[in-house]
Amino acid sequence: MATGHMLCRWLSIPSPLTAARRLTITTKALTVPPPPSTSIRQTAARAAATVTTTTTSSGDAKRRRKKEKERKKAAEAAAAKSEKEKRRTRSDKEHDSSLEFHSSNKDHVPVMLREVVDVFASMPLRSFVDCTLGAAGHSSAIIKAHPQLEQYIGMDVDPEAHAKARAHIDALLLSDSHSHLKTHTLLKNFRNVKSVIGEVDANLLQSGVDAILMDLGMSSMQVNNPERGFSVMADGPLDMRMDPQASLRAADILNSWPDAEVGRVLRDYGEESNWRLLQNKIVLARLKGGIHSTTELIDLIRSMTHGARGGRQGWIKTATRVFQALRIAVNDELSILEKALKDCFACLAPGGRFAVISFHSLEDRIVKQTFLSIIGTGEVPKDDCAGEAKETWVKQIVRGPNGSILTKRPVTPSEEEERLNRRCRSAKLRVIEKSR
């Protein structure tokens, strides 16, 4: 057999043995495995269905968790809004075009004008002091509403605002019958309210003023002027001085104040949570020449924040807080405010009223606490303190030995006013009345 096999290989003829082996291999290669049994197919189908069900269930669970998270977030937002509404009294006044003090003036829209007029409507005003003239919107409306007014004093530390206010009041006096009204508009800071009243009329300081108004907001003509450096949306020098004669500028704080002081300003005046990171970036910027324009400051803020379109964590919110902090520091606003509030109340006649409009929590907190201190009570009573007030705008009263707070909860702009003037959204009106 071996000899035959060798002979076949020598003659290149496949031997019977080789042919048999090839046939076996070919047959094995061509053999088709038998189809799986029914039980195997069912098991595979169940496994596939289980995987699909598991995947679907996992996706459904994720969607449910997402919806639950959204519902929870919406509920928290609604609760926060409800709590915020409880802490204030939203005005229900409608926009009254008849109160527009000068139709050609587009520089500034006075905030809560109808509400301010109502505060003093029931009083026979003989004297009125406006501590923050602006464009004289509130003053003009008060003068119109009280033809019996005899003495008017208005002051503003900003020369541009003072000039515009004086022009508007002069125009009003020409058009209306106020020949007996003595007007005094002065380029002064309200920190000097006592001395200003005394210089104008010593007898008035002695007898007291019937009504005083203080609007702590910035005028649109200040914000819209890039050269003033107040706007986060326009390029300009980092100035932020209300009084152009003052020496300190925002750029001085950023480029020369000690690191710790810069951080304190951002933390205390801007209530900025990322104040330390901002402080470090400002210090690093000094090594590259410093920060000298609003655009350079905005670029620095944007480099450290997320969400360029804004939002609570976006750069616009952060920039607004930073600009607020710098403006407060440049103008020493908070330390001036508390003293001025006490001086204004001291200048009131018995039964006189003092109204203050604030625009951020730091100001409002100072106004609230100072008013409580002035009337002789350290805290707001838990009961509603609803008095026998005959004026519809007075909802809750807090009484003390020296006077009464007529706004236990601050009055805020109506929904209509917020829609017409978005800059008024954060405004809060508080009113105090001196005991008779």
Secondary structure, 3 states (H helix, E strand, C coil): CHHHHHHHHHCCCCCHHHHHHHHHHHHHHHCCCCCCCHHHHHHHHHHHHHHHHHHHHHHHHHHHHHHHHHHHHHHHHHHHHHHHHHCCEECCCCCCHHHCCCCCCCCCCCCCHHHHHHHHHCCCCCEEEECCCCCCHHHHHHHHHCCCCCEEEEECCCHHHHHHHHHHHHHHHHHCCCCCCEEEEECCCHHHHHHHHHHHCHHHHHHCEEEEEEECCCCHHHHCCHHHCCCCCCCCECCCCCCCCCCCCHHHHHHHCCHHHHHHHHHHHCCCCCHHHHHHHHHHHHCCCCCCEHHHHHHHHHHCCCCCCCCCCCHHHHHHHHHHHHHHHHHCHHHHHHHHHHHHHHCEEEEEEEEEEECCHHHHHHHHHHHHHHHCCCCCCCCCCCCCCCCCCCCCCEECCCEEECCCCCEECCHHHHHHCHHHCCCEEEEEEECC
